Amino acid sequence: MATREERSLPAAAPTEETERLVAWLRIPAIVLIGASHGLGNPQERGFYPALALFAVWAVGLLAWVYLRPVTARFALIATAADIAAITALVFLSGGAFSEARAAYFLVPVAVAFRFRPSLTALAGAAAIAAYLAQAMPDVNSSRPHAARLVAVHTGYLIWITAAAALLSYLLARRTRRIAELAAVSRRLAAEALLAEERERKALAEGLHDSAIQNLLSARHDLEEAETSTSHPALTRADAALAQTVSELREALFELHPYVLTEAGLETALRTIGQRAARRGGFRLRLDLHYPRRHQ
């Protein structure tokens, strides 16, 4: 039974990267199993054909992970096939007392960073069960300390399975924490953008309602003064005020493009483009194509 904390961990989904790594690691593992064959054990005729079949299977998996999508079912099937192949090769290499039995250690290590802790423990338990299924009939064989050897090897398998399950748990917990931190980071960034937008909008509204209105009122007073008294200084002051109002409106548009909220995205983009074209002295051609929401 999975614990409550383990159920709260994200399910470890196999990725193309991890499955490609395992597919590559499977090749040297086959070489090691082949090299261990016959070390102090009688050689079976079917070992090398079985090893060749496993090698073809491994090459096929390697091609699959590069050509086809990787799913959780694929990873589970590949792991089950690995355990079955190792069991067959150990049997053909002399049984549970052959040097090839060390290949069972590869199973929990290969699944620790691919599956969640419960599946990692399950894969390790399957490897232990496969080893014991071969070892138990031979415990009373003529080899000295046969039962002790089986017990020690089983103990090692149990230890490495527990360690692999713990590693899988730590990796899953770290993945969950990284996901939580990423979510918090996105939320904080969104809140910062909203706060900045509110401040820019408030500043733009304040300048529009106070500074620009005061400048427009001053221009109106200057225009009235010019009708009664014509003086070059008044004309220059009026021109300076007109330029200042224009520059402030440009700055307000940069702070908060009110046309975006008032007239929509297309009008806002055209307005921004036209302003940029006027400042840069180039000709603007703007083609907008985007899906419109049906009312």
Secondary structure as UniProt FT lines:
FT   HELIX           4..8
FT   HELIX           16..36
FT   TURN            37..38
FT   TURN            45..46
FT   HELIX           47..67
FT   HELIX           72..92
FT   TURN            93..94
FT   TURN            96..97
FT   HELIX           99..105
FT   HELIX           106..112
FT   TURN            113..114
FT   HELIX           117..135
FT   HELIX           136..138
FT   TURN            139..140
FT   TURN            144..145
FT   HELIX           146..206
FT   HELIX           207..212
FT   HELIX           213..228
FT   HELIX           232..255
FT   HELIX           258..263
FT   HELIX           265..280
//
